[in-house]
Amino acid sequence: MTLRMFSAIRYILLFIVTILFQIFFFDRLSLSVFFAPMIYTLFIIMLPVNTSSAATLACGLVTGVTMDIAMGTAGLNTIATLAVSYLRRPLLSFIVGRDGLREVGAPSPKRMGNRQFFEFIAAMVVIHGAVFNLFEVFSATNIVYTLLRFTVSTLASLLFIWLLGRLFTYKSASTL
Amino acid sequence: MYKLIEFIRRSYVTILFVILEIAAINYYAHSTPYTRARLLASANSVFGGVHGVISGFGEYFSLARENRILTARVAELEQQLTVCREAAGDVGFEPAELQYEFMPARVVSNSINRSHNFITLNRGLRDGVVNDMAVLSPSGAIVGYILDCSERYSVAISVLNTSFRTSGKIAGDGYSGSIEWRSDNPHKVTMYELSKYANIEVGAQVVTTGFSHYFPADLPIGTIEDFRMKEDNTAYTATVRLATDFTKLHNVLLVKNIGQGEVMQLEEDVKLTTH
């Protein structure tokens, strides 16, 4: 099996696992009205650093549409995932520099440095959560509760995505 | 021309992004609770089975509690039945044609952490579920109403959905107010525009009015926890503690209003003739 195929299979698995995890675990949590972590963006965050803008956008579209159907959100997830997918490359370029964009594997602490890795994840999660909640607020009644939900959920998403992202890149940093 | 092609070649991702984003925003902006319920109902043909298994596990741990609630409910209904039987025996009462049909269902998935929450139930078209059926908790308090059904599953709008509206009144009182969820607490809803003449006090029971197409009259909604007079002194705004605990909802009752189709048809006819 070529390295490319191995990598493709890993990403397909990552896509399936994050989506199942989101639908069957995080979306079922009834801890608080403000606690709604969204970890499925991990798939877009973990795409290889050198993924083209068009391919990232396509991945964002597929992820968003899948989540919209599964969560019954009618476009809300797609709006948010398209935004992070479009901004992913400029963000990476800003954080690791233009030369860094030629890296072949997934973003990882080893490849980018701990601080840059965290900054990248944080920026992606915050943008996703902000767009998601901004559009949701148009139909919700109270902006204070939306802000609270955005803050609590984004912090929770960030924690989980950082942990899962480290797990995904733990052994494979050199091979992927 | 060359410049145009070069511009498109260089910025096609941005153009594509803008087109896709506009399409998604347009779809979202035109969506209604019905669109969302339809999406969920279609997703349930794939995910419903797994949701059912997971909720089955969860339900196992709450069996004792559910059992207690059901036994209490059976005792309460037995009591009412005895009273009714005695009364019926006294006057030689013949039961009228049934207006409501009840059906038990299991909650397959239920969220509380969105501003638009929905509940998926394990009963669908093949079990005779139709849109607009009321969903009640085992103790008879309101939970929501059915928006869409697939063959094996149905999706209900939850009271914990900012698009949910119904009317409520203080039990034994004639004045009604509008019940809405403010998305801040899964145990509380707000009752707006309750007349200043209403007989309100903390702890008073709030029940359905029967004005809605979905819920029969006098079903429990919750109890008054707090209330205040509006600044213009015309009506009360009250906080109502819900009778249903949505964080522990495993079993529900579906209620079909047999005369509802006829009522809606009549209203539709009136609308047509008056416009």
Interface residues (C-beta under 8 A of the other chain):
Chain A: I23 F24 D27 R28 L29 S30 L31 S32 V33 F34 F35 A36 S53 A54 L57 L61 G64 D68 I69 A70 M71 G72 T73 A74 G75 L76 T78 I79 L82 A83 S85 Y86 F135 E136 S139 A140 T141 N142 Y145 T146 R149 S153
Chain B: Y12 V13 T14 L16 F17 L20 E21 A24 I25 N26 Y27 Y28 S31 T35 R36 A37 L39 L40 S42 A43 F47 V50 H51 I54 S109 N110 S111 I112 N113 R114 S115 H116 F118 V155 L160 T162 S163 E180 R182 S183 D184 N185 P186 F246 T247
